[in-house]
Amino acid sequence: MWTQDFIACIDGSTFDQPRFDEALSIKQAHLPKRIYKYRRDCSNSRRNLENDTVWLSSPDAYNDPYDCWFRFSQDDLLTALENRLVDTLMRDDKLQGAVLAEQIEDAKRSRSPLKTIAGHIPESSSAGGNLKRRIELCSIQAPGVVERTTSTIRQWRKLTKLCSFSAINDSLLMWGHYADNHRGFCIEYDLERLEADHSLCRTLYPVIYTNEIYDLTPWALTLVSPDRTQFNPELPILCVIHKCDEWKYEEEWRKVSVTPAVEPDHDCQLPTPTRVFLGSKMESAKVSDLRAICSNKKIELWQMRLAEDKFELLPERMY
C-alpha cells in the first residue's frame, strides 16, 4: 500500500538525508477527493460553518484516550547515554591503558555500560581511583539527563493540535457518534479544488490503523547521540497518525498542527465548504436555519434519508 511508502519516507528522513517532501508528494497523490466533518448542530458548529473555520484541539480532548499516544524505553535511553559517555571517556584517553579494548566493547554491549566498565578497571591502576570516581559521577548524572529528555519528549504531545475528518459521509456509526444521532450535519470540503501547496493539503495526514502503540524509542535514542546528522525532526508526526484499528471504520484523515509552544485550543481557517449534508432526523426548524446559512454562502444543501431495502444512508439534494 502507498501508506507503507509514505511511512518509510518519514521514518527514514534525517537532517543529513531529508525525505519529508518525498513523503508529502506520496500523500498528495493519494489525498481523497473530498473530506467530511461530522458535526452536532450547536452554536459553535454553526459559527464554524458561517466563518469557514474548524476547531483545532489537543489529543486530550479526543474520545480515544490513546490518541497520539506513544511508547519508548527509558532503560534503552539510559543505556544509549551511558554508551555515549563511555565513548567520551575513550576520546579523552581516560580509558586507554586502564581497560582492554575488548572489555570496552563488552561494557557497551551490556545494559549498564558505566557500571560494567568500572568493574573492568583494576584496583592496582594508578589512575583507577580517579577514573572510577568520574564514572560514578557520570552514573549519578545520567538518570537526570534521561528524565529531562523524557520530559521533552512527552511535552511534544502537548504541542499538537488536531482536527479530524473522514473520507466518507454516509457512515451510520459516525452519524450516530459525531452528529447527535443523525440530528446534526456533515460538512464537505473539496480537496480537488485546492492547490497542492494549500495549507490544508500539506497538513492533512492519513490515520494509520494498527494494533500496536507507536514505539518512539529509536527516535528518542537519537536525542542522546552525538551524530546530529541522523536526527529525524519529522518522526514524531508518526505518533500522531497511528491509531487503534478498532477505529478504522472512520477512514480518518486529520489536520495536524505542531506549535513551538503550548497553545490553547483554537479555530483554524479553512476553504468554504462545497456541500452540507443534514442528518436524516434533523428537526424541520433547524433545517430552515441551515438552509439560510448555506444559501447565504452558496453552499449546496443535501439531506440524508434512510434507504428502504438496506442499511444505508442516501443523500438527496435540497437545492
C-alpha positions as semicolon CSV with decimal commas, in nm:
position;residue;x (nm);y (nm);z (nm)
1;M;0,000;0,000;0,000
2;W;0,106;0,358;-0,060
3;T;0,086;0,431;0,313
4;Q;0,382;0,197;0,370
5;D;0,596;0,403;0,130
6;F;0,470;0,721;0,296
7;I;0,567;0,597;0,643
8;A;0,903;0,468;0,518
9;C;0,992;0,813;0,384
10;I;0,914;0,983;0,714
11;D;1,082;0,709;0,914
12;G;1,397;0,730;0,701
13;S;1,425;1,108;0,690
14;T;1,724;1,268;0,868
15;F;1,898;1,604;0,883
16;D;2,160;1,456;0,653
17;Q;1,914;1,300;0,407
18;P;1,570;1,462;0,440
19;R;1,282;1,272;0,280
20;F;0,984;1,455;0,424
21;D;0,897;1,635;0,098
22;E;0,901;1,295;-0,074
23;A;0,653;1,170;0,186
24;L;0,429;1,473;0,124
25;S;0,436;1,404;-0,250
26;I;0,323;1,046;-0,194
27;K;0,047;1,166;0,036
28;Q;-0,063;1,438;-0,207
29;A;-0,106;1,179;-0,482
30;H;-0,344;0,981;-0,260
31;L;-0,549;1,251;-0,094
32;P;-0,921;1,175;-0,107
33;K;-1,115;1,391;-0,350
34;R;-1,327;1,518;-0,063
35;I;-1,319;1,507;0,315
36;Y;-1,606;1,535;0,560
37;K;-1,659;1,677;0,905
38;Y;-1,949;1,538;1,110
39;R;-2,098;1,800;1,344
40;R;-2,354;1,820;1,619
41;D;-2,594;2,108;1,547
42;C;-2,499;2,370;1,807
43;S;-2,394;2,734;1,816
44;N;-2,022;2,651;1,783
45;S;-2,081;2,422;1,485
46;R;-2,291;2,684;1,310
47;R;-2,035;2,955;1,384
48;N;-1,760;2,739;1,231
49;L;-1,978;2,681;0,925
50;E;-2,056;3,051;0,883
51;N;-1,692;3,156;0,933
52;D;-1,525;2,879;0,730
53;T;-1,336;2,753;1,035
54;V;-1,281;2,431;1,225
55;W;-1,174;2,374;1,584
56;L;-0,820;2,253;1,648
57;S;-0,797;2,069;1,979
58;S;-0,540;1,883;2,182
59;P;-0,532;1,499;2,179
60;D;-0,656;1,501;2,540
61;A;-0,991;1,634;2,417
62;Y;-1,045;1,334;2,188
63;N;-1,268;1,040;2,279
64;D;-0,980;0,793;2,232
65;P;-0,757;0,800;2,543
66;Y;-0,474;0,656;2,331
67;D;-0,489;0,933;2,070
68;C;-0,137;1,049;1,973
69;W;-0,002;0,802;2,228
70;F;0,344;0,653;2,200
71;R;0,587;0,445;2,398
72;F;0,960;0,447;2,442
73;S;1,209;0,276;2,669
74;Q;1,378;0,493;2,929
75;D;1,608;0,199;3,005
76;D;1,725;0,193;2,642
77;L;1,771;0,569;2,654
78;L;1,984;0,544;2,968
79;T;2,196;0,267;2,814
80;A;2,249;0,475;2,499
81;L;2,352;0,776;2,705
82;E;2,597;0,569;2,910
83;N;2,747;0,432;2,589
84;R;2,796;0,788;2,472
85;L;2,973;0,868;2,800
86;V;3,198;0,564;2,754
87;D;3,288;0,697;2,409
88;T;3,367;1,035;2,566
89;L;3,598;0,871;2,818
90;M;3,773;0,686;2,537
91;R;3,807;1,006;2,336
92;D;3,963;1,180;2,637
93;D;4,211;0,894;2,669
94;K;4,086;0,827;3,019
95;L;4,032;0,457;2,950
96;Q;4,343;0,398;2,742
97;G;4,579;0,164;2,924
98;A;4,337;0,108;3,211
99;V;4,089;-0,114;3,025
100;L;4,134;-0,354;2,734
101;A;3,959;-0,281;2,403
102;E;3,752;-0,599;2,429
103;Q;3,643;-0,500;2,780
104;I;3,520;-0,165;2,646
105;E;3,318;-0,343;2,378
106;D;3,185;-0,583;2,642
107;A;3,071;-0,286;2,851
108;K;2,898;-0,119;2,557
109;R;2,701;-0,436;2,487
110;S;2,574;-0,452;2,845
111;R;2,263;-0,287;2,992
112;S;2,478;-0,083;3,233
113;P;2,788;0,028;3,040
114;L;2,929;0,260;3,310
115;K;2,894;0,005;3,589
116;T;3,044;-0,266;3,368
117;I;3,339;-0,053;3,259
118;A;3,407;0,046;3,620
119;G;3,421;-0,322;3,709
120;H;3,694;-0,376;3,450
121;I;3,925;-0,110;3,595
122;P;4,197;-0,281;3,805
123;E;4,234;-0,161;4,161
124;S;4,612;-0,152;4,103
125;S;4,580;0,103;3,820
126;S;4,749;0,433;3,909
127;A;4,458;0,635;3,767
128;G;4,194;0,380;3,861
129;G;4,060;0,563;4,166
130;N;4,008;0,895;3,988
131;L;3,863;0,722;3,685
132;K;3,615;0,525;3,895
133;R;3,506;0,844;4,072
134;R;3,447;1,014;3,737
135;I;3,247;0,716;3,615
136;E;3,046;0,716;3,939
137;L;2,968;1,086;3,889
138;C;2,854;1,018;3,533
139;S;2,635;0,733;3,662
140;I;2,468;0,969;3,908
141;Q;2,409;1,243;3,648
142;A;2,289;1,022;3,360
143;P;1,940;0,939;3,501
144;G;1,872;1,312;3,542
145;V;1,961;1,372;3,176
146;V;1,727;1,088;3,076
147;E;1,448;1,232;3,291
148;R;1,481;1,575;3,129
149;T;1,490;1,417;2,784
150;T;1,179;1,215;2,871
151;S;1,002;1,533;2,981
152;T;1,092;1,697;2,649
153;I;0,954;1,401;2,455
154;R;0,628;1,395;2,650
155;Q;0,592;1,771;2,605
156;W;0,580;1,718;2,229
157;R;0,228;1,575;2,256
158;K;0,114;1,894;2,429
159;L;0,232;2,098;2,129
160;T;0,000;1,909;1,895
161;K;-0,343;2,028;1,779
162;L;-0,576;1,820;1,565
163;C;-0,893;1,832;1,363
164;S;-1,037;1,505;1,234
165;F;-1,215;1,444;0,905
166;S;-1,342;1,136;0,726
167;A;-1,315;1,020;0,367
168;I;-1,683;0,915;0,377
169;N;-2,009;1,095;0,453
170;D;-2,253;0,805;0,484
171;S;-2,130;0,617;0,791
172;L;-2,422;0,517;1,012
173;L;-2,185;0,492;1,308
174;M;-2,033;0,836;1,263
175;W;-2,369;0,999;1,205
176;G;-2,471;0,842;1,534
177;H;-2,150;0,923;1,728
178;Y;-2,050;1,266;1,599
179;A;-2,368;1,415;1,453
180;D;-2,602;1,385;1,750
181;N;-2,774;1,061;1,647
182;H;-2,841;1,183;1,292
183;R;-2,981;1,517;1,412
184;G;-2,665;1,710;1,316
185;F;-2,495;1,774;0,985
186;C;-2,186;1,682;0,785
187;I;-1,968;1,934;0,601
188;E;-1,786;1,855;0,277
189;Y;-1,454;2,008;0,168
190;D;-1,349;1,954;-0,192
191;L;-0,972;1,894;-0,199
192;E;-0,962;1,872;-0,579
193;R;-1,028;2,245;-0,594
194;L;-0,718;2,323;-0,387
195;E;-0,359;2,366;-0,497
196;A;-0,111;2,103;-0,377
197;D;0,065;2,357;-0,155
198;H;-0,255;2,471;0,015
199;S;-0,212;2,460;0,392
200;L;-0,499;2,212;0,433
201;C;-0,345;1,969;0,183
202;R;0,001;1,997;0,334
203;T;-0,114;1,947;0,695
204;L;-0,368;1,671;0,627
205;Y;-0,246;1,320;0,711
206;P;-0,396;0,971;0,678
207;V;-0,458;0,782;1,000
208;I;-0,274;0,450;1,009
209;Y;-0,470;0,183;1,195
210;T;-0,273;-0,071;1,393
211;N;-0,281;-0,299;1,699
212;E;0,045;-0,161;1,843
213;I;0,127;0,164;2,018
214;Y;0,387;0,352;1,818
215;D;0,739;0,294;1,951
216;L;0,934;0,619;1,967
217;T;1,243;0,459;2,122
218;P;1,464;0,472;1,808
219;W;1,393;0,845;1,772
220;A;1,449;0,907;2,143
221;L;1,791;0,740;2,117
222;T;1,900;0,996;1,857
223;L;1,841;1,270;2,115
224;V;2,144;1,147;2,310
225;S;2,352;1,061;2,006
226;P;2,648;1,284;1,918
227;D;2,574;1,237;1,547
228;R;2,314;1,509;1,481
229;T;2,306;1,432;1,108
230;Q;2,099;1,121;1,188
231;F;1,836;1,311;1,387
232;N;1,488;1,298;1,232
233;P;1,287;1,613;1,313
234;E;0,975;1,481;1,141
235;L;0,946;1,136;1,301
236;P;0,710;1,229;1,589
237;I;0,439;1,300;1,330
238;L;0,402;0,922;1,303
239;C;0,286;0,912;1,666
240;V;0,003;1,147;1,573
241;I;-0,131;0,938;1,287
242;H;-0,113;0,586;1,435
243;K;-0,438;0,476;1,595
244;C;-0,601;0,159;1,726
245;D;-0,754;-0,036;1,439
246;E;-1,091;-0,052;1,615
247;W;-1,141;0,299;1,472
248;K;-1,069;0,207;1,111
249;Y;-1,434;0,233;1,010
250;E;-1,390;0,611;1,038
251;E;-1,148;0,627;0,741
252;E;-0,994;0,926;0,915
253;W;-0,773;1,199;0,780
254;R;-0,655;1,458;1,028
255;K;-0,523;1,809;1,007
256;V;-0,214;1,832;1,228
257;S;-0,063;2,148;1,373
258;V;0,254;2,142;1,587
259;T;0,338;2,471;1,756
260;P;0,666;2,591;1,912
261;A;0,493;2,648;2,247
262;V;0,183;2,511;2,420
263;E;-0,126;2,696;2,299
264;P;-0,495;2,678;2,389
265;D;-0,734;2,504;2,150
266;H;-0,847;2,743;1,877
267;D;-1,024;2,799;1,547
268;C;-0,846;2,743;1,218
269;Q;-0,941;2,891;0,881
270;L;-1,041;2,651;0,602
271;P;-1,177;2,687;0,250
272;T;-1,551;2,739;0,213
273;P;-1,731;2,403;0,215
274;T;-1,882;2,276;-0,108
275;R;-2,176;2,085;0,037
276;V;-2,355;2,036;0,367
277;F;-2,549;1,717;0,440
278;L;-2,823;1,731;0,700
279;G;-2,897;1,435;0,923
280;S;-3,199;1,221;0,847
281;K;-3,352;1,310;1,187
282;M;-3,282;1,684;1,187
283;E;-3,579;1,890;1,311
284;S;-3,759;2,090;1,042
285;A;-3,698;2,425;1,219
286;K;-3,325;2,357;1,223
287;V;-3,338;2,253;0,858
288;S;-3,463;2,604;0,779
289;D;-3,179;2,760;0,979
290;L;-2,913;2,558;0,798
291;R;-3,079;2,629;0,465
292;A;-3,044;3,001;0,530
293;I;-2,675;2,971;0,623
294;C;-2,592;2,759;0,318
295;S;-2,794;2,979;0,083
296;N;-2,611;3,286;0,203
297;K;-2,273;3,115;0,147
298;K;-2,377;2,949;-0,182
299;I;-2,316;2,602;-0,040
300;E;-2,517;2,311;-0,180
301;L;-2,755;2,165;0,078
302;W;-2,839;1,796;0,087
303;Q;-3,021;1,573;0,334
304;M;-2,960;1,211;0,415
305;R;-3,254;0,973;0,404
306;L;-3,281;0,610;0,508
307;A;-3,286;0,352;0,229
308;E;-3,592;0,127;0,240
309;D;-3,431;-0,201;0,137
310;K;-3,091;-0,197;0,317
311;F;-2,898;-0,035;0,600
312;E;-2,778;0,263;0,403
313;L;-2,795;0,643;0,401
314;L;-2,880;0,810;0,073
315;P;-2,818;1,182;0,003
316;E;-3,088;1,391;-0,164
317;R;-3,026;1,743;-0,285
318;M;-3,249;2,009;-0,131
319;Y;-3,130;2,294;-0,353
